[in-house]
Amino acid sequence: MQFLIFIIAYPFLWIVSILPFRIFYGLSDVVYFLVYHVIGYRRKVVRTNLVLALPHLNEEERLIIEKKSYHHLCDMFMEMIKTMTISSEEMNKRFTITNLEVMKDYEEKGKSIMLIASHYASWEWLITLNQKISFRGVAVYKKLANKYFDKLVRDIRSKYNTELVPTSKTIPLIAFNKKNNINCVYGLASDQSPKADRIFHWKSFMGVEVPVHTGPEMLAKKYGMTVVFAKVKKVKRGYYELTIIPISDNPNSVPNFGITDAYINEVEKQILEAPEYYFWTHKRWKHRR
């Protein structure tokens, strides 16, 4: 059944991926209409999140952000499909890096790098960074249930020198690379809510006290990695800009949870600059106090 679903869906995905961008984003507008106005996908969750995170705005202002966020959400998932066939030249034109020299400087220090991102703007196209650095790029991801789509995603990422590793295999891989002096850039998006049995630290995020993931900090301290934040900005439709924000090149000198708190503060600043590009459909504030 998994293979049947894959062979039915794959031709459609491929055709969508080769569409000219003008038609491609026109199709995204149609998807937005269906997702938002017809299906109403997670609208209640989004509205609850916006009230919690942006209480200073009135209902009309939040509604504007809500609609823009769905437009962006549809664009981004369409852009994931576009990654199947987009050329490296086109990708580099649409996803630029403002301060690549920061990564180069850290690479010269000979330590692996923990690159923490958020579910904002385009975290998917961060993979283009791996074509511009010398360290191996490793992205931590949740394995897909359909093994054929999972392989497709891994094949797409490998075009950009990215190795995808499931969450369950992350620590063994980092330990192996450390032991064998293999330097990598490990990319994680850690702004979502941890499971209830994995709560170790609470932090004010958008004015609400919530549990936060501490895994990136703990791994960086244990394996002596530099920590940076990947700040992605949406310049205009289909165009993004990455800025590397240093957090710590000596994690063990930072008090416990200091790196995690600094990361969450950066995510909050990013959201407040343009909240319509955040991933509001996730139940980020389901655990709060």
C-alpha positions in Angstrom: 0.0 0.0 0.0 2.9 2.4 0.8 4.4 1.9 -2.6 1.0 2.3 -4.3 0.5 5.6 -2.6 4.0 6.7 -3.6 3.7 5.8 -7.3 0.4 7.6 -7.5 1.6 10.7 -5.8 5.1 11.0 -7.2 4.2 12.0 -10.8 1.9 14.7 -9.5 4.7 16.0 -7.2 7.2 16.0 -10.0 4.9 17.9 -12.3 4.3 20.5 -9.6 8.0 20.9 -9.0 8.8 21.8 -12.6 6.1 24.4 -13.0 7.3 28.0 -13.7 7.3 30.0 -10.5 4.4 32.3 -11.6 2.2 29.3 -12.2 3.7 27.5 -9.2 2.7 30.3 -6.8 -0.7 30.6 -8.5 -1.3 26.9 -7.6 -0.2 27.7 -4.0 -2.9 30.4 -3.8 -5.4 27.7 -4.8 -4.0 25.4 -2.1 -4.3 28.2 0.4 -8.0 28.8 -0.4 -8.7 25.1 0.1 -6.7 24.7 3.3 -7.9 27.9 5.0 -11.4 28.6 3.6 -12.7 25.2 2.7 -10.9 22.7 5.1 -10.2 25.2 7.8 -7.0 23.2 8.8 -6.2 23.8 12.5 -7.7 27.3 12.5 -8.8 26.9 16.1 -5.2 26.0 17.1 -3.8 29.0 15.2 -6.3 31.4 16.8 -5.6 30.1 20.3 -1.8 30.4 19.7 -2.1 34.0 18.4 -4.2 35.1 21.4 -1.7 33.6 23.8 1.4 34.9 22.0 0.1 38.3 20.7 -2.4 39.5 23.3 -1.4 43.1 22.7 -3.0 42.9 19.2 -6.7 43.3 18.6 -8.8 40.6 16.9 -8.7 42.2 13.5 -4.9 42.5 13.6 -4.5 38.9 14.6 -6.9 37.8 11.8 -4.6 39.5 9.3 -1.6 37.6 10.7 -3.6 34.4 10.6 -4.4 34.6 6.9 -0.9 35.7 6.0 0.5 32.8 8.0 -1.6 30.3 6.1 -0.5 31.8 2.8 3.1 31.4 3.8 2.5 27.9 5.2 1.1 26.8 1.8 4.0 28.5 0.0 6.6 26.8 2.1 5.2 23.3 1.7 4.9 23.9 -2.0 8.5 25.0 -2.0 9.4 21.7 -0.3 8.0 20.0 -3.5 10.0 22.5 -5.7 13.2 21.3 -4.1 12.8 18.1 -6.0 13.9 19.7 -9.3 15.1 23.2 -8.5 18.7 23.9 -9.8 21.5 24.9 -7.4 21.8 28.2 -9.2 18.1 29.0 -8.7 18.3 27.9 -5.1 21.3 30.1 -4.4 19.5 33.1 -5.9 16.4 32.5 -3.7 18.1 31.6 -0.4 21.1 33.9 0.4 23.4 34.0 3.4 24.4 37.4 4.7 27.4 36.4 6.8 28.8 33.1 5.6 32.2 34.2 7.0 30.9 33.4 10.6 30.6 29.8 9.7 34.0 29.8 8.0 35.6 31.3 11.1 34.1 28.6 13.3 35.1 25.8 10.9 38.7 27.0 11.2 38.5 26.4 14.9 38.1 22.7 14.2 35.0 22.0 16.3 31.6 20.7 15.2 28.8 23.2 15.1 25.3 22.9 16.5 23.1 25.0 14.3 19.7 25.6 15.9 16.8 26.8 13.8 13.2 27.6 14.4 10.0 26.7 12.4 10.0 30.2 10.8 10.1 31.4 7.2 11.9 28.6 5.4 13.7 26.1 7.6 13.5 23.6 4.7 15.8 25.6 2.4 18.5 25.9 5.1 20.0 22.8 3.3 21.6 25.2 0.8 24.1 26.2 3.5 25.7 22.8 3.1 27.0 23.7 -0.4 29.0 26.6 1.0 30.8 25.0 4.0 33.4 22.4 4.3 32.0 20.5 7.3 29.5 17.7 6.7 25.9 18.9 7.1 23.6 16.7 9.2 19.9 17.5 9.7 18.0 15.8 12.5 14.5 14.9 11.3 11.5 12.7 12.2 11.4 9.7 10.0 8.4 9.5 7.7 6.0 6.5 8.1 6.0 5.8 4.3 9.5 4.4 3.6 9.3 5.4 -0.1 8.6 9.1 0.7 11.2 8.9 3.4 13.8 7.8 0.9 12.6 10.6 -1.5 13.2 13.2 1.1 16.7 11.9 1.9 17.6 11.8 -1.8 16.5 15.4 -2.3 18.5 16.5 0.7 21.6 14.6 -0.4 21.7 16.9 -3.5 22.7 19.6 -1.2 25.3 17.6 0.7 22.9 17.0 3.6 22.8 13.8 5.6 19.4 13.2 7.3 19.5 11.3 10.6 16.4 10.2 12.5 16.1 11.6 16.0 16.7 8.1 17.5 20.1 7.8 15.8 21.3 11.4 16.5 23.3 10.8 19.7 25.1 7.6 18.4 26.1 9.5 15.2 27.4 12.5 17.1 29.4 10.2 19.4 30.8 8.3 16.5 31.9 11.4 14.7 33.4 12.9 17.8 35.4 9.8 18.4 36.7 9.7 14.8 37.4 13.5 14.6 34.7 14.1 11.9 33.5 17.6 12.1 29.9 18.3 11.2 27.2 21.0 11.3 24.2 19.5 13.1 21.0 21.2 12.3 18.0 21.0 14.6 14.7 23.0 14.8 14.0 23.0 18.6 11.3 25.6 19.2 8.4 23.2 19.5 7.0 21.7 22.6 8.8 18.7 24.2 6.9 15.6 25.3 5.6 15.7 28.9 8.2 13.1 30.0 11.1 15.1 28.5 10.5 18.4 30.3 13.7 19.6 32.1 13.4 23.4 31.8 10.7 26.0 31.6 11.1 29.4 29.9 8.9 32.4 29.1 8.2 32.3 25.4 6.1 35.0 23.9 5.0 35.9 27.4 3.9 32.4 28.3 5.8 30.0 30.6 6.3 26.8 28.6 8.7 23.8 28.6 11.5 24.0 26.1 13.8 21.5 24.4 17.2 21.4 26.1 18.7 18.6 23.8 20.8 20.9 21.6 22.5 22.6 24.7 23.1 19.3 26.4 24.7 17.8 23.2 26.8 20.9 22.6 28.2 20.7 26.1 28.8 17.0 26.1 30.6 17.0 22.8 32.2 20.4 22.8 30.4 22.1 19.9 30.0 25.7 18.9 26.4 26.8 19.0 24.8 29.2 16.5 21.2 30.3 15.7 20.0 30.2 12.1 17.9 33.3 11.7 15.9 33.1 8.4 14.1 36.2 7.1 11.5 36.1 4.3 12.5 38.9 2.0 9.6 38.5 -0.4 7.6 35.6 -1.9 10.0 32.8 -2.7 13.1 34.6 -1.5 14.8 34.2 1.9 17.9 35.4 3.7 19.9 33.6 6.4 21.9 35.3 9.1 24.1 33.3 11.5 23.7 34.5 15.1 26.5 33.3 17.4 25.3 31.9 20.7 28.4 30.3 22.3 31.7 28.9 21.1 32.4 27.6 24.6 29.1 26.0 25.9 30.6 24.6 29.0 31.4 28.1 30.3 27.7 29.0 30.1 25.4 28.2 33.1 22.9 25.4 32.6 20.0 26.4 30.3 21.7 29.7 29.4 22.2 28.5 25.8 18.6 27.3 25.6 17.3 30.6 27.0 19.4 32.6 24.5 18.1 30.5 21.7 14.4 31.0 22.7 15.0 34.7 23.0 16.3 34.8 19.5 13.3 32.9 18.2 11.0 35.3 20.0 12.7 38.4 18.5 12.4 36.7 15.1 8.6 36.1 15.5 7.9 39.7 16.7 9.6 41.1 13.6 7.1 39.4 11.4 4.7 37.0 13.2 3.0 35.9 9.9 6.0 33.6 9.0 5.9 31.5 12.1 4.5 27.9 12.2 1.4 28.7 14.2 -0.4 25.4 13.4 1.7 23.5 16.0 0.3 23.2 19.5 3.4 25.0 20.9 1.7 26.3 24.1 -0.3 23.1 25.0 1.8 22.7 28.2 2.0 26.0 30.1 1.9 27.3 33.6 
